[in-house]
Amino acid sequence: MKKVEKEQIKILQGVRDHRNNKLVQEKLENLKQAAKGTENLMPYITDAIREYASIGEIMATLKEVFGEYREDSIF
């Protein structure tokens, strides 16, 4: 593992240690419920970010609802 990777992991762990994880989970659940409907997701994404949810956590939440895109094979 490179030095930069180690530093970023340490920073991310520090953020996760000092944020309100219960509130982050609440915001991610709100995002998931909104994604199941037709609402604009940006307000829910920004709410999660304001509580220090990571991009990975947000993407994992959206992947639960929408799945992962796989391009159809032509050949």
PQR file with spaces between the fields and no chain letter, atoms N, CA, C, O and H, PARSE charges and radii, in Angstrom:
ATOM       1  N    MET     1       0.847   -1.173    0.000 -0.4000 1.5000
ATOM       2  CA   MET     1       0.000    0.000    0.000 -0.0000 2.0000
ATOM       3  C    MET     1       0.896    1.241    0.000  0.5500 1.7000
ATOM       4  O    MET     1       1.866    1.328    0.753 -0.5500 1.4000
ATOM       5  N    LYS     2       0.552    2.180   -0.848 -0.4000 1.5000
ATOM       6  CA   LYS     2       1.340    3.396   -0.980 -0.0000 2.0000
ATOM       7  C    LYS     2       1.071    4.342    0.180  0.5500 1.7000
ATOM       8  O    LYS     2       0.051    4.247    0.862 -0.5500 1.4000
ATOM       9  H    LYS     2      -0.236    2.109   -1.460  0.4000 1.0000
ATOM      10  N    LYS     3       2.009    5.253    0.385 -0.4000 1.5000
ATOM      11  CA   LYS     3       1.918    6.217    1.477 -0.0000 2.0000
ATOM      12  C    LYS     3       0.638    7.055    1.376  0.5500 1.7000
ATOM      13  O    LYS     3      -0.034    7.294    2.379 -0.5500 1.4000
ATOM      14  H    LYS     3       2.838    5.331   -0.169  0.4000 1.0000
ATOM      15  N    VAL     4       0.312    7.493    0.178 -0.4000 1.5000
ATOM      16  CA   VAL     4      -0.883    8.320   -0.022 -0.0000 2.0000
ATOM      17  C    VAL     4      -2.140    7.544    0.359  0.5500 1.7000
ATOM      18  O    VAL     4      -3.042    8.090    0.994 -0.5500 1.4000
ATOM      19  H    VAL     4       0.858    7.299   -0.637  0.4000 1.0000
ATOM      20  N    GLU     5      -2.198    6.274   -0.026 -0.4000 1.5000
ATOM      21  CA   GLU     5      -3.351    5.444    0.323 -0.0000 2.0000
ATOM      22  C    GLU     5      -3.499    5.325    1.836  0.5500 1.7000
ATOM      23  O    GLU     5      -4.600    5.455    2.371 -0.5500 1.4000
ATOM      24  H    GLU     5      -1.465    5.830   -0.541  0.4000 1.0000
ATOM      25  N    LYS     6      -2.401    5.079    2.512 -0.4000 1.5000
ATOM      26  CA   LYS     6      -2.427    4.953    3.974 -0.0000 2.0000
ATOM      27  C    LYS     6      -2.914    6.239    4.621  0.5500 1.7000
ATOM      28  O    LYS     6      -3.702    6.206    5.566 -0.5500 1.4000
ATOM      29  H    LYS     6      -1.506    4.973    2.077  0.4000 1.0000
ATOM      30  N    GLU     7      -2.442    7.377    4.110 -0.4000 1.5000
ATOM      31  CA   GLU     7      -2.855    8.672    4.662 -0.0000 2.0000
ATOM      32  C    GLU     7      -4.348    8.901    4.457  0.5500 1.7000
ATOM      33  O    GLU     7      -5.035    9.360    5.370 -0.5500 1.4000
ATOM      34  H    GLU     7      -1.802    7.404    3.342  0.4000 1.0000
ATOM      35  N    GLN     8      -4.854    8.585    3.271 -0.4000 1.5000
ATOM      36  CA   GLN     8      -6.274    8.783    2.989 -0.0000 2.0000
ATOM      37  C    GLN     8      -7.145    7.865    3.850  0.5500 1.7000
ATOM      38  O    GLN     8      -8.197    8.281    4.335 -0.5500 1.4000
ATOM      39  H    GLN     8      -4.296    8.212    2.530  0.4000 1.0000
ATOM      40  N    ILE     9      -6.713    6.637    4.035 -0.4000 1.5000
ATOM      41  CA   ILE     9      -7.455    5.705    4.889 -0.0000 2.0000
ATOM      42  C    ILE     9      -7.486    6.223    6.324  0.5500 1.7000
ATOM      43  O    ILE     9      -8.515    6.140    6.995 -0.5500 1.4000
ATOM      44  H    ILE     9      -5.859    6.299    3.641  0.4000 1.0000
ATOM      45  N    LYS    10      -6.373    6.750    6.788 -0.4000 1.5000
ATOM      46  CA   LYS    10      -6.300    7.297    8.144 -0.0000 2.0000
ATOM      47  C    LYS    10      -7.237    8.497    8.290  0.5500 1.7000
ATOM      48  O    LYS    10      -7.926    8.629    9.302 -0.5500 1.4000
ATOM      49  H    LYS    10      -5.537    6.818    6.243  0.4000 1.0000
ATOM      50  N    ILE    11      -7.262    9.367    7.288 -0.4000 1.5000
ATOM      51  CA   ILE    11      -8.146   10.537    7.321 -0.0000 2.0000
ATOM      52  C    ILE    11      -9.608   10.094    7.333  0.5500 1.7000
ATOM      53  O    ILE    11     -10.406   10.599    8.123 -0.5500 1.4000
ATOM      54  H    ILE    11      -6.702    9.260    6.466  0.4000 1.0000
ATOM      55  N    LEU    12      -9.957    9.153    6.457 -0.4000 1.5000
ATOM      56  CA   LEU    12     -11.331    8.660    6.389 -0.0000 2.0000
ATOM      57  C    LEU    12     -11.746    8.014    7.702  0.5500 1.7000
ATOM      58  O    LEU    12     -12.869    8.216    8.165 -0.5500 1.4000
ATOM      59  H    LEU    12      -9.309    8.743    5.815  0.4000 1.0000
ATOM      60  N    GLN    13     -10.860    7.246    8.300 -0.4000 1.5000
ATOM      61  CA   GLN    13     -11.176    6.619    9.584 -0.0000 2.0000
ATOM      62  C    GLN    13     -11.388    7.674   10.666  0.5500 1.7000
ATOM      63  O    GLN    13     -12.259    7.523   11.523 -0.5500 1.4000
ATOM      64  H    GLN    13      -9.948    7.082    7.924  0.4000 1.0000
ATOM      65  N    GLY    14     -10.595    8.736   10.627 -0.4000 1.5000
ATOM      66  CA   GLY    14     -10.770    9.833   11.578 -0.0000 2.0000
ATOM      67  C    GLY    14     -12.126   10.499   11.432  0.5500 1.7000
ATOM      68  O    GLY    14     -12.777   10.818   12.427 -0.5500 1.4000
ATOM      69  H    GLY    14      -9.887    8.859    9.931  0.4000 1.0000
ATOM      70  N    VAL    15     -12.550   10.707   10.196 -0.4000 1.5000
ATOM      71  CA   VAL    15     -13.870   11.294    9.946 -0.0000 2.0000
ATOM      72  C    VAL    15     -14.952   10.371   10.491  0.5500 1.7000
ATOM      73  O    VAL    15     -15.876   10.822   11.168 -0.5500 1.4000
ATOM      74  H    VAL    15     -12.020   10.447    9.388  0.4000 1.0000
ATOM      75  N    ARG    16     -14.838    9.087   10.197 -0.4000 1.5000
ATOM      76  CA   ARG    16     -15.850    8.130   10.656 -0.0000 2.0000
ATOM      77  C    ARG    16     -15.886    8.019   12.179  0.5500 1.7000
ATOM      78  O    ARG    16     -16.946    7.785   12.759 -0.5500 1.4000
ATOM      79  H    ARG    16     -14.088    8.721    9.646  0.4000 1.0000
ATOM      80  N    ASP    17     -14.753    8.184   12.816 -0.4000 1.5000
ATOM      81  CA   ASP    17     -14.695    8.101   14.279 -0.0000 2.0000
ATOM      82  C    ASP    17     -15.358    9.297   14.952  0.5500 1.7000
ATOM      83  O    ASP    17     -15.854    9.181   16.072 -0.5500 1.4000
ATOM      84  H    ASP    17     -13.892    8.375   12.345  0.4000 1.0000
ATOM      85  N    HIS    18     -15.371   10.448   14.276 -0.4000 1.5000
ATOM      86  CA   HIS    18     -15.852   11.673   14.906 -0.0000 2.0000
ATOM      87  C    HIS    18     -17.218   12.142   14.412  0.5500 1.7000
ATOM      88  O    HIS    18     -17.733   13.147   14.902 -0.5500 1.4000
ATOM      89  H    HIS    18     -14.968   10.542   13.366  0.4000 1.0000
ATOM      90  N    ARG    19     -17.805   11.447   13.467 -0.4000 1.5000
ATOM      91  CA   ARG    19     -19.122   11.843   12.977 -0.0000 2.0000
ATOM      92  C    ARG    19     -20.205   11.133   13.790  0.5500 1.7000
ATOM      93  O    ARG    19     -19.922   10.206   14.549 -0.5500 1.4000
ATOM      94  H    ARG    19     -17.387   10.630   13.068  0.4000 1.0000
ATOM      95  N    ASN    20     -21.432   11.578   13.620 -0.4000 1.5000
ATOM      96  CA   ASN    20     -22.574   10.944   14.266 -0.0000 2.0000
ATOM      97  C    ASN    20     -23.062    9.818   13.345  0.5500 1.7000
ATOM      98  O    ASN    20     -23.855   10.056   12.434 -0.5500 1.4000
ATOM      99  H    ASN    20     -21.661   12.331   13.003  0.4000 1.0000
ATOM     100  N    ASN    21     -22.589    8.602   13.585 -0.4000 1.5000
ATOM     101  CA   ASN    21     -22.895    7.479   12.700 -0.0000 2.0000
ATOM     102  C    ASN    21     -24.385    7.150   12.642  0.5500 1.7000
ATOM     103  O    ASN    21     -24.882    6.704   11.608 -0.5500 1.4000
ATOM     104  H    ASN    21     -21.945    8.408   14.325  0.4000 1.0000
ATOM     105  N    LYS    22     -25.091    7.366   13.735 -0.4000 1.5000
ATOM     106  CA   LYS    22     -26.533    7.117   13.740 -0.0000 2.0000
ATOM     107  C    LYS    22     -27.228    8.069   12.768  0.5500 1.7000
ATOM     108  O    LYS    22     -28.125    7.665   12.028 -0.5500 1.4000
ATOM     109  H    LYS    22     -24.687    7.729   14.575  0.4000 1.0000
ATOM     110  N    LEU    23     -26.811    9.325   12.775 -0.4000 1.5000
ATOM     111  CA   LEU    23     -27.393   10.313   11.873 -0.0000 2.0000
ATOM     112  C    LEU    23     -27.015   10.023   10.418  0.5500 1.7000
ATOM     113  O    LEU    23     -27.831   10.208    9.515 -0.5500 1.4000
ATOM     114  H    LEU    23     -26.082    9.653   13.377  0.4000 1.0000
ATOM     115  N    VAL    24     -25.792    9.572   10.195 -0.4000 1.5000
ATOM     116  CA   VAL    24     -25.368    9.199    8.839 -0.0000 2.0000
ATOM     117  C    VAL    24     -26.256    8.068    8.324  0.5500 1.7000
ATOM     118  O    VAL    24     -26.740    8.131    7.194 -0.5500 1.4000
ATOM     119  H    VAL    24     -25.130    9.422   10.929  0.4000 1.0000
ATOM     120  N    GLN    25     -26.474    7.043    9.134 -0.4000 1.5000
ATOM     121  CA   GLN    25     -27.320    5.921    8.717 -0.0000 2.0000
ATOM     122  C    GLN    25     -28.751    6.377    8.442  0.5500 1.7000
ATOM     123  O    GLN    25     -29.399    5.884    7.518 -0.5500 1.4000
ATOM     124  H    GLN    25     -26.081    6.992   10.052  0.4000 1.0000
ATOM     125  N    GLU    26     -29.238    7.315    9.244 -0.4000 1.5000
ATOM     126  CA   GLU    26     -30.582    7.861    9.031 -0.0000 2.0000
ATOM     127  C    GLU    26     -30.661    8.570    7.675  0.5500 1.7000
ATOM     128  O    GLU    26     -31.622    8.387    6.929 -0.5500 1.4000
ATOM     129  H    GLU    26     -28.711    7.716    9.994  0.4000 1.0000
ATOM     130  N    LYS    27     -29.652    9.374    7.366 -0.4000 1.5000
ATOM     131  CA   LYS    27     -29.635   10.104    6.089 -0.0000 2.0000
ATOM     132  C    LYS    27     -29.507    9.141    4.913  0.5500 1.7000
ATOM     133  O    LYS    27     -30.123    9.360    3.871 -0.5500 1.4000
ATOM     134  H    LYS    27     -28.871    9.523    7.972  0.4000 1.0000
ATOM     135  N    LEU    28     -28.718    8.083    5.063 -0.4000 1.5000
ATOM     136  CA   LEU    28     -28.589    7.092    3.998 -0.0000 2.0000
ATOM     137  C    LEU    28     -29.896    6.322    3.802  0.5500 1.7000
ATOM     138  O    LEU    28     -30.252    5.979    2.675 -0.5500 1.4000
ATOM     139  H    LEU    28     -28.218    7.905    5.910  0.4000 1.0000
ATOM     140  N    GLU    29     -30.597    6.053    4.876 -0.4000 1.5000
ATOM     141  CA   GLU    29     -31.899    5.382    4.772 -0.0000 2.0000
ATOM     142  C    GLU    29     -32.909    6.294    4.078  0.5500 1.7000
ATOM     143  O    GLU    29     -33.707    5.831    3.263 -0.5500 1.4000
ATOM     144  H    GLU    29     -30.309    6.331    5.792  0.4000 1.0000
ATOM     145  N    ASN    30     -32.878    7.598    4.401 -0.4000 1.5000
ATOM     146  CA   ASN    30     -33.751    8.558    3.718 -0.0000 2.0000
ATOM     147  C    ASN    30     -33.461    8.565    2.216  0.5500 1.7000
ATOM     148  O    ASN    30     -34.378    8.602    1.396 -0.5500 1.4000
ATOM     149  H    ASN    30     -32.230    7.974    5.064  0.4000 1.0000
ATOM     150  N    LEU    31     -32.177    8.530    1.871 -0.4000 1.5000
ATOM     151  CA   LEU    31     -31.771    8.488    0.467 -0.0000 2.0000
ATOM     152  C    LEU    31     -32.304    7.226   -0.206  0.5500 1.7000
ATOM     153  O    LEU    31     -32.819    7.286   -1.322 -0.5500 1.4000
ATOM     154  H    LEU    31     -31.432    8.501    2.537  0.4000 1.0000
ATOM     155  N    LYS    32     -32.183    6.100    0.461 -0.4000 1.5000
ATOM     156  CA   LYS    32     -32.658    4.832   -0.102 -0.0000 2.0000
ATOM     157  C    LYS    32     -34.161    4.878   -0.369  0.5500 1.7000
ATOM     158  O    LYS    32     -34.621    4.453   -1.428 -0.5500 1.4000
ATOM     159  H    LYS    32     -31.764    6.051    1.368  0.4000 1.0000
ATOM     160  N    GLN    33     -34.915    5.390    0.587 -0.4000 1.5000
ATOM     161  CA   GLN    33     -36.367    5.468    0.414 -0.0000 2.0000
ATOM     162  C    GLN    33     -36.736    6.407   -0.729  0.5500 1.7000
ATOM     163  O    GLN    33     -37.644    6.111   -1.506 -0.5500 1.4000
ATOM     164  H    GLN    33     -34.540    5.736    1.447  0.4000 1.0000
ATOM     165  N    ALA    34     -36.039    7.536   -0.836 -0.4000 1.5000
ATOM     166  CA   ALA    34     -36.302    8.477   -1.930 -0.0000 2.0000
ATOM     167  C    ALA    34     -35.951    7.853   -3.277  0.5500 1.7000
ATOM     168  O    ALA    34     -36.638    8.090   -4.270 -0.5500 1.4000
ATOM     169  H    ALA    34     -35.301    7.776   -0.205  0.4000 1.0000
ATOM     170  N    ALA    35     -34.888    7.058   -3.313 -0.4000 1.5000
ATOM     171  CA   ALA    35     -34.454    6.422   -4.563 -0.0000 2.0000
ATOM     172  C    ALA    35     -35.474    5.396   -5.051  0.5500 1.7000
ATOM     173  O    ALA    35     -35.532    5.097   -6.244 -0.5500 1.4000
ATOM     174  H    ALA    35     -34.330    6.865   -2.506  0.4000 1.0000
ATOM     175  N    LYS    36     -36.259    4.869   -4.153 -0.4000 1.5000
ATOM     176  CA   LYS    36     -37.286    3.901   -4.540 -0.0000 2.0000
ATOM     177  C    LYS    36     -38.474    4.581   -5.219  0.5500 1.7000
ATOM     178  O    LYS    36     -39.300    3.922   -5.851 -0.5500 1.4000
ATOM     179  H    LYS    36     -36.211    5.112   -3.184  0.4000 1.0000
ATOM     180  N    GLY    37     -38.549    5.899   -5.082 -0.4000 1.5000
ATOM     181  CA   GLY    37     -39.642    6.657   -5.693 -0.0000 2.0000
ATOM     182  C    GLY    37     -39.159    7.455   -6.888  0.5500 1.7000
ATOM     183  O    GLY    37     -38.280    7.024   -7.634 -0.5500 1.4000
ATOM     184  H    GLY    37     -37.877    6.434   -4.569  0.4000 1.0000
ATOM     185  N    THR    38     -39.752    8.625   -7.053 -0.4000 1.5000
ATOM     186  CA   THR    38     -39.427    9.459   -8.214 -0.0000 2.0000
ATOM     187  C    THR    38     -38.887   10.830   -7.816  0.5500 1.7000
ATOM     188  O    THR    38     -38.792   11.726   -8.654 -0.5500 1.4000
ATOM     189  H    THR    38     -40.467    8.975   -6.447  0.4000 1.0000
ATOM     190  N    GLU    39     -38.540   10.994   -6.561 -0.4000 1.5000
ATOM     191  CA   GLU    39     -38.056   12.295   -6.082 -0.0000 2.0000
ATOM     192  C    GLU    39     -36.657   12.609   -6.600  0.5500 1.7000
ATOM     193  O    GLU    39     -35.902   11.721   -6.996 -0.5500 1.4000
ATOM     194  H    GLU    39     -38.618   10.266   -5.881  0.4000 1.0000
ATOM     195  N    ASN    40     -36.338   13.898   -6.583 -0.4000 1.5000
ATOM     196  CA   ASN    40     -34.981   14.355   -6.878 -0.0000 2.0000
ATOM     197  C    ASN    40     -34.082   13.875   -5.737  0.5500 1.7000
ATOM     198  O    ASN    40     -34.374   14.143   -4.571 -0.5500 1.4000
ATOM     199  H    ASN    40     -36.952   14.620   -6.261  0.4000 1.0000
ATOM     200  N    LEU    41     -33.010   13.181   -6.051 -0.4000 1.5000
ATOM     201  CA   LEU    41     -32.143   12.601   -5.023 -0.0000 2.0000
ATOM     202  C    LEU    41     -31.089   13.568   -4.493  0.5500 1.7000
ATOM     203  O    LEU    41     -30.507   13.326   -3.435 -0.5500 1.4000
ATOM     204  H    LEU    41     -32.772   12.964   -6.998  0.4000 1.0000
ATOM     205  N    MET    42     -30.836   14.655   -5.212 -0.4000 1.5000
ATOM     206  CA   MET    42     -29.765   15.566   -4.797 -0.0000 2.0000
ATOM     207  C    MET    42     -29.932   16.111   -3.377  0.5500 1.7000
ATOM     208  O    MET    42     -28.946   16.154   -2.641 -0.5500 1.4000
ATOM     209  H    MET    42     -31.308   14.851   -6.071  0.4000 1.0000
ATOM     210  N    PRO    43     -31.126   16.530   -2.957 -0.5600 1.5000
ATOM     211  CA   PRO    43     -31.248   17.002   -1.568  0.2800 2.0000
ATOM     212  C    PRO    43     -30.885   15.922   -0.541  0.5500 1.7000
ATOM     213  O    PRO    43     -30.314   16.224    0.507 -0.5500 1.4000
ATOM     214  N    TYR    44     -31.212   14.687   -0.842 -0.4000 1.5000
ATOM     215  CA   TYR    44     -30.906   13.582    0.065 -0.0000 2.0000
ATOM     216  C    TYR    44     -29.413   13.269    0.068  0.5500 1.7000
ATOM     217  O    TYR    44     -28.840   12.935    1.105 -0.5500 1.4000
ATOM     218  H    TYR    44     -31.676   14.442   -1.693  0.4000 1.0000
ATOM     219  N    ILE    45     -28.795   13.379   -1.095 -0.4000 1.5000
ATOM     220  CA   ILE    45     -27.352   13.158   -1.187 -0.0000 2.0000
ATOM     221  C    ILE    45     -26.608   14.247   -0.431  0.5500 1.7000
ATOM     222  O    ILE    45     -25.667   13.954    0.308 -0.5500 1.4000
ATOM     223  H    ILE    45     -29.260   13.650   -1.937  0.4000 1.0000
ATOM     224  N    THR    46     -27.018   15.501   -0.606 -0.4000 1.5000
ATOM     225  CA   THR    46     -26.329   16.589    0.106 -0.0000 2.0000
ATOM     226  C    THR    46     -26.555   16.500    1.611  0.5500 1.7000
ATOM     227  O    THR    46     -25.659   16.832    2.387 -0.5500 1.4000
ATOM     228  H    THR    46     -27.782   15.738   -1.206  0.4000 1.0000
ATOM     229  N    ASP    47     -27.731   16.058    2.034 -0.4000 1.5000
ATOM     230  CA   ASP    47     -27.965   15.850    3.474 -0.0000 2.0000
ATOM     231  C    ASP    47     -26.996   14.810    4.029  0.5500 1.7000
ATOM     232  O    ASP    47     -26.441   14.989    5.114 -0.5500 1.4000
ATOM     233  H    ASP    47     -28.459   15.788    1.404  0.4000 1.0000
ATOM     234  N    ALA    48     -26.794   13.729    3.288 -0.4000 1.5000
ATOM     235  CA   ALA    48     -25.872   12.677    3.729 -0.0000 2.0000
ATOM     236  C    ALA    48     -24.439   13.200    3.767  0.5500 1.7000
ATOM     237  O    ALA    48     -23.689   12.898    4.695 -0.5500 1.4000
ATOM     238  H    ALA    48     -27.245   13.584    2.407  0.4000 1.0000
ATOM     239  N    ILE    49     -24.064   13.975    2.769 -0.4000 1.5000
ATOM     240  CA   ILE    49     -22.712   14.540    2.724 -0.0000 2.0000
ATOM     241  C    ILE    49     -22.483   15.495    3.889  0.5500 1.7000
ATOM     242  O    ILE    49     -21.401   15.510    4.476 -0.5500 1.4000
ATOM     243  H    ILE    49     -24.674   14.220    2.015  0.4000 1.0000
ATOM     244  N    ARG    50     -23.484   16.283    4.222 -0.4000 1.5000
ATOM     245  CA   ARG    50     -23.349   17.224    5.351 -0.0000 2.0000
ATOM     246  C    ARG    50     -23.072   16.501    6.670  0.5500 1.7000
ATOM     247  O    ARG    50     -22.483   17.069    7.589 -0.5500 1.4000
ATOM     248  H    ARG    50     -24.362   16.270    3.745  0.4000 1.0000
ATOM     249  N    GLU    51     -23.501   15.256    6.746 -0.4000 1.5000
ATOM     250  CA   GLU    51     -23.251   14.458    7.954 -0.0000 2.0000
ATOM     251  C    GLU    51     -22.005   13.588    7.801  0.5500 1.7000
ATOM     252  O    GLU    51     -21.753   12.699    8.616 -0.5500 1.4000
ATOM     253  H    GLU    51     -23.980   14.796    5.999  0.4000 1.0000
ATOM     254  N    TYR    52     -21.232   13.852    6.751 -0.4000 1.5000
ATOM     255  CA   TYR    52     -19.949   13.178    6.489 -0.0000 2.0000
ATOM     256  C    TYR    52     -20.089   11.736    6.025  0.5500 1.7000
ATOM     257  O    TYR    52     -19.224   10.907    6.308 -0.5500 1.4000
ATOM     258  H    TYR    52     -21.436   14.574    6.090  0.4000 1.0000
ATOM     259  N    ALA    53     -21.168   11.431    5.316 -0.4000 1.5000
ATOM     260  CA   ALA    53     -21.251   10.130    4.646 -0.0000 2.0000
ATOM     261  C    ALA    53     -20.243   10.150    3.505  0.5500 1.7000
ATOM     262  O    ALA    53     -20.071   11.172    2.840 -0.5500 1.4000
ATOM     263  H    ALA    53     -21.870   12.104    5.086  0.4000 1.0000
ATOM     264  N    SER    54     -19.584    9.033    3.281 -0.4000 1.5000
ATOM     265  CA   SER    54     -18.595    8.974    2.201 -0.0000 2.0000
ATOM     266  C    SER    54     -19.292    8.709    0.862  0.5500 1.7000
ATOM     267  O    SER    54     -20.427    8.236    0.815 -0.5500 1.4000
ATOM     268  H    SER    54     -19.724    8.203    3.821  0.4000 1.0000
ATOM     269  N    ILE    55     -18.587    9.024   -0.206 -0.4000 1.5000
ATOM     270  CA   ILE    55     -19.110    8.742   -1.540 -0.0000 2.0000
ATOM     271  C    ILE    55     -19.364    7.239   -1.688  0.5500 1.7000
ATOM     272  O    ILE    55     -20.352    6.831   -2.299 -0.5500 1.4000
ATOM     273  H    ILE    55     -17.665    9.408   -0.167  0.4000 1.0000
ATOM     274  N    GLY    56     -18.479    6.427   -1.134 -0.4000 1.5000
ATOM     275  CA   GLY    56     -18.661    4.977   -1.190 -0.0000 2.0000
ATOM     276  C    GLY    56     -19.937    4.528   -0.500  0.5500 1.7000
ATOM     277  O    GLY    56     -20.640    3.650   -0.999 -0.5500 1.4000
ATOM     278  H    GLY    56     -17.676    6.758   -0.638  0.4000 1.0000
ATOM     279  N    GLU    57     -20.241    5.126    0.648 -0.4000 1.5000
ATOM     280  CA   GLU    57     -21.467    4.776    1.373 -0.0000 2.0000
ATOM     281  C    GLU    57     -22.702    5.200    0.584  0.5500 1.7000
ATOM     282  O    GLU    57     -23.693    4.472    0.530 -0.5500 1.4000
ATOM     283  H    GLU    57     -19.671    5.840    1.054  0.4000 1.0000
ATOM     284  N    ILE    58     -22.638    6.370   -0.020 -0.4000 1.5000
ATOM     285  CA   ILE    58     -23.755    6.863   -0.820 -0.0000 2.0000
ATOM     286  C    ILE    58     -23.960    5.967   -2.040  0.5500 1.7000
ATOM     287  O    ILE    58     -25.088    5.593   -2.359 -0.5500 1.4000
ATOM     288  H    ILE    58     -21.833    6.962    0.024  0.4000 1.0000
ATOM     289  N    MET    59     -22.873    5.626   -2.716 -0.4000 1.5000
ATOM     290  CA   MET    59     -22.974    4.769   -3.894 -0.0000 2.0000
ATOM     291  C    MET    59     -23.489    3.375   -3.528  0.5500 1.7000
ATOM     292  O    MET    59     -24.281    2.798   -4.273 -0.5500 1.4000
ATOM     293  H    MET    59     -21.956    5.930   -2.457  0.4000 1.0000
ATOM     294  N    ALA    60     -23.052    2.835   -2.403 -0.4000 1.5000
ATOM     295  CA   ALA    60     -23.527    1.517   -1.969 -0.0000 2.0000
ATOM     296  C    ALA    60     -25.030    1.551   -1.694  0.5500 1.7000
ATOM     297  O    ALA    60     -25.747    0.599   -2.001 -0.5500 1.4000
ATOM     298  H    ALA    60     -22.409    3.304   -1.799  0.4000 1.0000
ATOM     299  N    THR    61     -25.496    2.650   -1.115 -0.4000 1.5000
ATOM     300  CA   THR    61     -26.922    2.810   -0.843 -0.0000 2.0000
ATOM     301  C    THR    61     -27.714    2.838   -2.143  0.5500 1.7000
ATOM     302  O    THR    61     -28.748    2.180   -2.263 -0.5500 1.4000
ATOM     303  H    THR    61     -24.913    3.424   -0.866  0.4000 1.0000
ATOM     304  N    LEU    62     -27.225    3.599   -3.114 -0.4000 1.5000
ATOM     305  CA   LEU    62     -27.919    3.685   -4.399 -0.0000 2.0000
ATOM     306  C    LEU    62     -27.849    2.364   -5.163  0.5500 1.7000
ATOM     307  O    LEU    62     -28.784    2.004   -5.879 -0.5500 1.4000
ATOM     308  H    LEU    62     -26.386    4.133   -3.017  0.4000 1.0000
ATOM     309  N    LYS    63     -26.752    1.655   -5.010 -0.4000 1.5000
ATOM     310  CA   LYS    63     -26.598    0.361   -5.683 -0.0000 2.0000
ATOM     311  C    LYS    63     -27.618   -0.648   -5.151  0.5500 1.7000
ATOM     312  O    LYS    63     -28.083   -1.513   -5.893 -0.5500 1.4000
ATOM     313  H    LYS    63     -25.993    1.948   -4.429  0.4000 1.0000
ATOM     314  N    GLU    64     -27.966   -0.536   -3.864 -0.4000 1.5000
ATOM     315  CA   GLU    64     -28.979   -1.426   -3.291 -0.0000 2.0000
ATOM     316  C    GLU    64     -30.315   -1.268   -4.004  0.5500 1.7000
ATOM     317  O    GLU    64     -31.051   -2.239   -4.182 -0.5500 1.4000
ATOM     318  H    GLU    64     -27.589    0.167   -3.261  0.4000 1.0000
ATOM     319  N    VAL    65     -30.623   -0.042   -4.409 -0.4000 1.5000
ATOM     320  CA   VAL    65     -31.907    0.233   -5.054 -0.0000 2.0000
ATOM     321  C    VAL    65     -31.843   -0.017   -6.560  0.5500 1.7000
ATOM     322  O    VAL    65     -32.714   -0.679   -7.125 -0.5500 1.4000
ATOM     323  H    VAL    65     -30.025    0.746   -4.264  0.4000 1.0000
ATOM     324  N    PHE    66     -30.807    0.516   -7.203 -0.4000 1.5000
ATOM     325  CA   PHE    66     -30.746    0.492   -8.663 -0.0000 2.0000
ATOM     326  C    PHE    66     -29.938   -0.663   -9.236  0.5500 1.7000
ATOM     327  O    PHE    66     -30.060   -0.976  -10.420 -0.5500 1.4000
ATOM     328  H    PHE    66     -30.100    1.053   -6.745  0.4000 1.0000
ATOM     329  N    GLY    67     -29.126   -1.290   -8.421 -0.4000 1.5000
ATOM     330  CA   GLY    67     -28.247   -2.335   -8.924 -0.0000 2.0000
ATOM     331  C    GLY    67     -27.025   -1.728   -9.594  0.5500 1.7000
ATOM     332  O    GLY    67     -26.810   -0.516   -9.554 -0.5500 1.4000
ATOM     333  H    GLY    67     -29.027   -1.036   -7.459  0.4000 1.0000
ATOM     334  N    GLU    68     -26.238   -2.587  -10.206 -0.4000 1.5000
ATOM     335  CA   GLU    68     -25.014   -2.141  -10.861 -0.0000 2.0000
ATOM     336  C    GLU    68     -25.188   -2.270  -12.367  0.5500 1.7000
ATOM     337  O    GLU    68     -25.632   -3.307  -12.858 -0.5500 1.4000
ATOM     338  H    GLU    68     -26.412   -3.571  -10.238  0.4000 1.0000
ATOM     339  N    TYR    69     -24.840   -1.221  -13.095 -0.4000 1.5000
ATOM     340  CA   TYR    69     -24.983   -1.227  -14.545 -0.0000 2.0000
ATOM     341  C    TYR    69     -24.001   -2.201  -15.169  0.5500 1.7000
ATOM     342  O    TYR    69     -22.820   -2.230  -14.820 -0.5500 1.4000
ATOM     343  H    TYR    69     -24.479   -0.379  -12.696  0.4000 1.0000
ATOM     344  N    ARG    70     -24.499   -2.983  -16.080 -0.4000 1.5000
ATOM     345  CA   ARG    70     -23.654   -3.891  -16.860 -0.0000 2.0000
ATOM     346  C    ARG    70     -24.048   -3.719  -18.323  0.5500 1.7000
ATOM     347  O    ARG    70     -25.199   -3.919  -18.710 -0.5500 1.4000
ATOM     348  H    ARG    70     -25.458   -2.960  -16.363  0.4000 1.0000
ATOM     349  N    GLU    71     -23.067   -3.350  -19.107 -0.4000 1.5000
ATOM     350  CA   GLU    71     -23.315   -3.148  -20.528 -0.0000 2.0000
ATOM     351  C    GLU    71     -23.610   -4.492  -21.192  0.5500 1.7000
ATOM     352  O    GLU    71     -22.951   -5.494  -20.914 -0.5500 1.4000
ATOM     353  H    GLU    71     -22.132   -3.188  -18.793  0.4000 1.0000
ATOM     354  N    ASP    72     -24.606   -4.496  -22.071 -0.4000 1.5000
ATOM     355  CA   ASP    72     -24.931   -5.716  -22.806 -0.0000 2.0000
ATOM     356  C    ASP    72     -23.800   -6.058  -23.761  0.5500 1.7000
ATOM     357  O    ASP    72     -23.224   -5.183  -24.407 -0.5500 1.4000
ATOM     358  H    ASP    72     -25.141   -3.682  -22.297  0.4000 1.0000
ATOM     359  N    SER    73     -23.500   -7.324  -23.836 -0.4000 1.5000
ATOM     360  CA   SER    73     -22.473   -7.789  -24.756 -0.0000 2.0000
ATOM     361  C    SER    73     -23.073   -7.888  -26.156  0.5500 1.7000
ATOM     362  O    SER    73     -24.134   -8.482  -26.347 -0.5500 1.4000
ATOM     363  H    SER    73     -23.968   -8.035  -23.311  0.4000 1.0000
ATOM     364  N    ILE    74     -22.391   -7.309  -27.116 -0.4000 1.5000
ATOM     365  CA   ILE    74     -22.893   -7.314  -28.486 -0.0000 2.0000
ATOM     366  C    ILE    74     -22.445   -8.575  -29.217  0.5500 1.7000
ATOM     367  O    ILE    74     -23.154   -9.071  -30.092 -0.5500 1.4000
ATOM     368  H    ILE    74     -21.529   -6.827  -26.961  0.4000 1.0000
ATOM     369  N    PHE    75     -21.303   -9.083  -28.871 -0.4000 1.5000
ATOM     370  CA   PHE    75     -20.751  -10.229  -29.597 -0.0000 2.0000
ATOM     371  C    PHE    75     -21.172  -11.522  -28.976  0.5500 1.7000
ATOM     372  O    PHE    75     -20.797  -12.590  -29.460 -0.5500 1.4000
ATOM     373  H    PHE    75     -20.726   -8.680  -28.160  0.4000 1.0000
